[in-house]
């Protein structure tokens, strides 16, 4: 049958079925096909995809391919239909030489999910070679009188084909004297020429015969050898080897000159007829001549070239022993040299990397690479153990195929901890001594968005001086993200509030890239003292991660408010008042008191009074802290009746602000002063009648709230078992000067938090805005009592002034008396003392005795 018919008979057969193994997303299977040699290129071998049950429409996307190997170019895969076809011309004799079974192993890989399959293609032999003899003619010399039945070895024919297609029989041309006999050896058939009848040299000196070798093909092929037989005179005995076949073992890598064995042949003749000469047979392969040498005299066989077990495991040496008789006799023998394997080959590691970049969120057991380990040695010398040296989160998982491994992840990866791994793989064989090889596989861990932005601290505290420039930068926030690239690209935005009163976030803006925060308005300490807002940092990952930080803003006071004169009453932009005093007053008489306040706090709101203009320096004096004007001496007849005093009120800021008040002092006779006092008292009484009602409602509400607070406090004190010891302070001298104030507005009302000037011996606690006093204990020099208080003056613009004292210090025992001036439309009405006693009795004294 022709080659086309042979291609039609390409057999696809399963050796072990389809082996399915699910591990790490890979499926292993093994197929086996057969194809004859010399088949045309692109001839189909078998449909691998169909036999494996793969979807043909996904072959291209899954990269259906043959993994590179020593013979991968012989076959190709069609990714459209999954057919395996011949890629190059197949010559079984060239690929497999004299091997009986010529099997080409291929590795087929598909991805997503990963599958690796093993496909074996057996290249079957076709009868494409004829038997050939090493020479066209062979000459034999046979002594006459050689007994019938004597055999003479003749050249054997060689046929590269194997099995039944190799040499099957020999035929000798018709004759009466000779016949052919065939002896089967391990791999071939050796012909012998057999003498059937005695020779007679005198009758015929030469005989010409033709030996034909025929193979077992269909149709068969043949080759011929011309035999020329010369009849010689008798040399009665031929050499004889001690063995027909010698078998010897030799370790590979034996040094040159190593003695393999020494031949021993004998001849019963004497003289030159018994002298033996050794030689290789003419049918010997060239590799034998390259590897061994034979001493023709001694018969020693020694190593001449490199002996490599991996190259050739077995050598067959055809040898001859010839005497020197006339004619010479020849004897044949065979030496079989078996090469013993030694562990002289290191293992080899082949890595098929699916990807050298692994996401850090890969699940444990994800396949990274396929590892194939080979060793050219055999037996235990070729058995390889594969390990990972360094401590990395990867493992080698063995496959069902020997010396095949999958490199898989062992645990969770964290790029922020380790972004790159150098996986050192070692393969060690089991020989003695063991040989090993090391291969490094680099794996990069790719980033995923698994880290939130992180602020260095939370919350931030910002101290901002009031009257800042609108639009200028006031603060900068910065966050870090341990991820990479877009996963670490941060943007910032402010969490906006509901837009109600007190929401300051609407007046702030943040640079989305730099985190620089700017204020769109100028803040006023007297309006807003503190507020907070939140900044959110978001990365650009998918999905995006974010975190926020709270920024607490504290507005710092500046000296931006000038003192305001409360008395004398300001009108037409100036503060001017007239005071009348009797001429008969004594030194130290209180003429009047200049009262002022400053909206700033601390030193910026601490006021000092000084006389800027004065008509008579010897007559009046001004207290720089209280603003009280008193007489320094008694009036005389020569003193003027009217005096002008210009008082400068200045705060204690770094750049102080000031205001002036003018007081005209008229000196009158005692009777006139009394009449003026009655008129003023009458007018004031009428005015008080209008205010009393509102004042009583206000004070009543405050009193009720205050009484509730006291009741709660008493209940708390009674629940404690601590024994308190009474401790009384001498009454400190508070003169009621309004040193500083803080203004608040609510509707049509204005609220001012003011603090009294402290007396001599008391100190202001730092950071308390002058609202916390420390008063020395008059009975002990080693202890001091801290009194924290707030004095709140509620000033409805048309209703007068009400005062309320709130004590929040938590004293163990104390009686505190604070002298507070109460003002109604700027004039002194009366003095009121508030007291609270924490030793079980509480008393509240309200203005006007209410």
Buried (B, 14 or more C-beta within 10 A) or exposed (E): EEBEEBBEEBEBEEEEEBBEEEBBBBBBBBBBBBBBBBBEEEBBBBBBBEBBEBEBEEBEEBEBBBBEBEBBEBBBBBBEEBBBBBBEEBBBBEBBEEEEEBEBEBBBBBBEEBBBBBBBBBBBBBBBBBBBBBEEEBEBBBBBEBEEEBBBBBBBBBBBBBEEBBBBBBBBBEEEBBEBBBEEEEEBBBBBBBBEEEBEBEEEEEBEBEBBBBBBBEEBBBBBBBBEBBBBEEBEBBBBBEEEEBEEEBEBBBEEEBEBBEBBBBBEBEEEBBBBBBBBBEBBBEEBEEBBBBEBEEBBBBBBEEBBBBEBBEBBBBBBBBBBBEBBBBBBBBBBBEBEBBBBBBBBBBBBBBEEEBBBBBEEBBBBBBBBBBBBBBEEBBBBBBEBEEEBBBBBBEBEBEBBBBBBBBEEBBBBEEBEBEBBBBBBBBBEEBBBBEBEBEBEBBBBBBBBBEBEEEEBEBEBEBEBEEEEBBBBBBBEBBBBEEBBBBBBBBEEBEEEEEEBBBBBBBEEEEBBBBBEEEBBBBEBBEBBBBBBBBBBBEEBBBBBBBBEBEBEBBBBBBBBBBBBEBEEEEBBBEBBBBBEBEEEBEBBBBBBBBBBBBBBBBBBBEBBEBEBEEBBBBBEBBBBBBBEBEBEEEBEEEBBBBBBBBBBBEEBBBBBBBBBBBBBEEEBBEEBEEEEEEEBEEBBEEBEEBBBEBBEEBBEEBEEEBEEBBEEBEEEEEEEEEBBBEBBEBBBBBBBBBBEEEEEEBBBBBBBBBBEEBEBBEEEBBBBBBBBBEEEEEEBBEBBBBBBBBBBEEBBBBBBBBBEBEBBBBBBBBBBBBBBBBEBBEEBEBBBBBBEEBEBEBBEEE
